[in-house]
Amino acid sequence: MIYLILSIFFTTALVLIFKMFELYKVNNFQAIVFNYITAGLISFLVVGESIDVKQIASEQWFPSTLLIGSLFITLFNVIAFSAQKVGIAITSVATKISLCIPVLFGYFYFNDSMNSFKVVGILLALLSVYFTAKKEEKRKTINPLLFSVPIILFFGSGVLDIVLIYSLETYDLVEQGLELKFSSVLFSIAGLIGLPILIFRHFTVEKIKLRNIIAGVSLGIPNVMSIVFFLKCLNYYPESTFVFPINNVGIVAASAILASLLFKERLSKTNWIGIGIAITSILLISIS
């Protein structure tokens, strides 16, 4: 159970750290790039293998890491923006409720079974995104960009999950014990994609600052830990149907509670209803 608790803790910490970035005026992009560089280095140390670029590039699964790495750094920037401008709880719901998208993919591509629990869970997932993203403002005009961010995050996270699941299934990475090495490559590629952009921005937009590097390192450590402990959960508990619902529900609940306690984040009754629907959806999809 300790692995599951630590997985929930470190994953929730990622969104909370993004909120701290806003308070301390950290440049999101700079910090995210250094986060992935840090995560890649730490991951390879955990794997305990020397970095052989030629050998990694020759792996069958290497092309998919290029796509996933691109999605990693893109979505992390969206998550940072969402946590700071839309809210921590809503951001967590949008990312975790997206599990309904790979469920649909599994049905159409892998011929997975579909039953009433999954159907109701998927419908509730879509409904929860609307309720958690809805802002009850006194003003008549609502910024459409802020309303659309959780929806973009929902579909983007779903696409990322599909590519990850496809890669794990197609190349038998878990059976071969390569899932952590695969994650190491993903982190490294995300960092390498962002690095030239970061250097270009350093000379044209904003110079790299020490506080952004420190912030990136502080983000990279829990980023790796969230993956490590989640993989340990999957290895410890044979039934992933136990791990996924508890992990996702725990993250959604912890994010909502901590956002309220630490950052005085106000959620409307409609938003709380959305969180409740999201938790119900996660449970229904998982137990199906």
Phi, psi and omega in degrees: 000333182297324178297320181293317179297316180293324177298315178296316182299309184289325178292319177295323181300328181300314182290323179295322179296322177299323177293323177295327178303318181296318182294323183260013176054047177276139176285115185303311186296314179301314181296321182293320178297312180292332174299314182286327175297315178298313182298319179296315180295315180296318182298317179293328175294321179294319179297324177079024178242149176289152183275110177249097186300317181297319181292319179295317181294339181272352180293146179299326185275357184299316180303324181290334178292332178295317179291314182294320178300320177295318178294322179305304186289328178292311183292327179297324177292323177293319178298317179300312179299316182296315180299323184278323186256332182256318179139149183292311183298315181295321178298316179296320179298313183299322182282323185276329180284348181292356179298342179292336181290312175295334176297315177296320178299316179298325180292315184278327186263315183262004181059036175294157181287154177229128179228182185296328179297314180294318181298311180296319180299318179293317179297319178294325179299313179297321179294321182294325178299319180295312184294320182286331181277341185291129179253129178264088182255150178289330179290149181284331182265132178242132180299113183295334179296312181296325179291327184277341184301310178299327179292317176298318180295321179300308182288323179296316178296324178296317178296319178299316179298321180298313182295321178296312181297317179301317181293315180298318182287315186292320185257009177050045186293321181292315181299327180272358180071029184255005186296325180286322176295320177301315179297322179299317180293320179300311180300315183296318180294318178302318178294319181291329176292318182283335187299310179297326177295319179298316180296317178298315179293331179299322183267347185240328186244297182212131181290150178292131181244151183301320183295331178287326176294313179299318179298320180296318178296318180294335177275324183295324181296305177295334177299313177294315183299324180296322178289314182301311183288330176292319177295323177296324177298315181295326178285325183283318179257111182300328183271107179293340179294343174275317186292310186299310182295315181295317180298310183291317178297319179298319180293316179297313182293314181297320180297317180296316182292311183292326177297322179289318184284315187274324186242008179053036181288122183267126176246137179283169176301323178297319179295318179295323175298318178299319178295319177298318178296321180298315179298317178299318180298314180302315180295317181296316180295322185286318183282349181292000000 
